[in-house]
Amino acid sequence: MPEAGTQVPAGGGGPGEEPASAVLREVAEEAGLATATVTVRIAVDGRPHPHSRQPRLTTFFLLQAPADTPGAWQHRVRGTGEDDALVFECRFPPLPPHRPLADGQDAWPGRCAARLAR
């Protein structure tokens, strides 16, 4: 789905689900990284949803992938959601990104690069 653009794993949290738990679940579902860990919360963004314009809070986290994660891989989503059976081309691009990410997701990755440089 080239129209989906380049994006980071994302999705909503369930009732009572903490944002850090939700991001780890989404990364496992969408990228297959079941043992990634949260390093730090980068930001909370209050922009409305781009399509519905409904209010939302988006929390951005810096994660650590397992040491044996390849630089690029494919992952087929399995589940009951609308992304079931989609195949994602996953990779670790340099930070900050060289081109815009979908849904304005490139607003915060530059902060990750600054934190990594410390």
C-alpha positions as CSV (number, residue, x, y, z in Angstrom):
1,M,0.0,0.0,0.0
2,P,2.3,2.8,-1.2
3,E,-0.4,5.3,-0.4
4,A,0.2,4.5,3.3
5,G,3.6,6.2,3.1
6,T,6.4,5.7,5.5
7,Q,5.3,5.5,9.1
8,V,6.1,4.3,12.5
9,P,4.1,1.5,14.3
10,A,1.0,3.2,15.8
11,G,-2.4,2.4,17.1
12,G,-4.9,3.0,19.9
13,G,-4.8,1.7,23.4
14,G,-7.5,-0.5,24.8
15,P,-9.6,0.4,27.8
16,G,-7.3,0.8,30.8
17,E,-4.2,0.0,28.8
18,E,-1.2,2.1,29.7
19,P,0.4,3.9,26.7
20,A,3.8,2.1,27.2
21,S,2.0,-1.3,27.1
22,A,0.0,-0.2,24.0
23,V,3.1,0.8,22.1
24,L,4.8,-2.5,22.8
25,R,1.7,-4.4,21.7
26,E,1.5,-2.4,18.5
27,V,5.2,-2.8,17.7
28,A,4.8,-6.6,18.2
29,E,1.7,-6.7,16.0
30,E,2.9,-4.4,13.2
31,A,6.6,-5.1,13.1
32,G,7.0,-8.4,14.8
33,L,9.3,-7.1,17.5
34,A,7.9,-9.0,20.5
35,T,10.8,-8.2,22.8
36,A,11.3,-4.5,22.2
37,T,11.5,-2.4,25.3
38,V,10.5,1.2,26.1
39,T,13.5,3.5,26.7
40,V,11.8,6.8,27.3
41,R,8.6,8.7,26.5
42,I,9.4,11.4,24.0
43,A,6.2,13.5,23.8
44,V,2.5,13.6,24.1
45,D,0.8,15.3,21.1
46,G,-2.7,16.6,21.3
47,R,-3.5,17.1,17.6
48,P,-6.9,15.8,16.5
49,H,-7.2,12.7,14.4
50,P,-6.3,13.6,10.7
51,H,-9.4,12.1,9.2
52,S,-12.2,12.3,11.8
53,R,-10.9,15.5,13.4
54,Q,-11.9,13.9,16.8
55,P,-9.7,14.7,19.8
56,R,-6.9,12.3,20.5
57,L,-3.7,12.2,22.5
58,T,-0.7,10.5,20.9
59,T,2.2,9.4,23.0
60,F,5.6,8.9,21.3
61,F,8.2,6.6,22.8
62,L,11.8,5.7,22.0
63,L,12.1,1.9,22.0
64,Q,15.1,-0.4,22.0
65,A,14.9,-3.3,19.6
66,P,16.6,-6.6,20.4
67,A,20.3,-6.7,19.5
68,D,19.8,-9.4,16.9
69,T,17.1,-7.5,14.9
70,P,18.1,-7.1,11.3
71,G,18.4,-3.7,9.6
72,A,15.4,-4.5,7.4
73,W,12.7,-7.2,7.3
74,Q,9.2,-8.0,6.2
75,H,6.4,-8.7,8.7
76,R,2.9,-10.0,8.0
77,V,0.3,-8.8,10.4
78,R,-1.9,-11.4,12.0
79,G,-5.0,-10.6,14.0
80,T,-8.6,-9.5,13.7
81,G,-8.1,-5.8,12.8
82,E,-8.3,-4.2,9.4
83,D,-4.5,-4.6,9.0
84,D,-4.7,-8.4,9.2
85,A,-2.6,-10.0,6.5
86,L,-0.9,-6.7,5.5
87,V,2.8,-7.1,4.9
88,F,5.0,-4.3,6.2
89,E,8.4,-3.5,4.9
90,C,10.3,-2.7,8.2
91,R,13.6,-0.9,8.5
92,F,15.5,1.4,10.8
93,P,16.0,4.7,8.9
94,P,18.4,7.3,10.2
95,L,17.1,9.9,12.7
96,P,15.8,12.4,12.1
97,P,13.9,11.1,9.0
98,H,15.0,12.3,5.6
99,R,11.4,12.5,4.3
100,P,8.1,13.2,5.9
101,L,6.3,10.4,7.7
102,A,2.5,9.8,7.4
103,D,0.2,11.7,9.7
104,G,2.9,14.2,10.8
105,Q,4.7,11.4,12.7
106,D,8.0,13.1,11.9
107,A,7.3,15.9,14.4
108,W,9.2,14.0,17.2
109,P,11.9,11.6,15.9
110,G,14.5,14.4,15.9
111,R,14.2,14.4,19.6
112,C,15.2,10.7,19.6
113,A,18.3,11.5,17.6
114,A,19.3,14.1,20.1
115,R,18.8,11.7,23.0
116,L,20.8,9.0,21.2
117,A,23.7,11.4,20.7
118,R,24.1,11.9,24.5
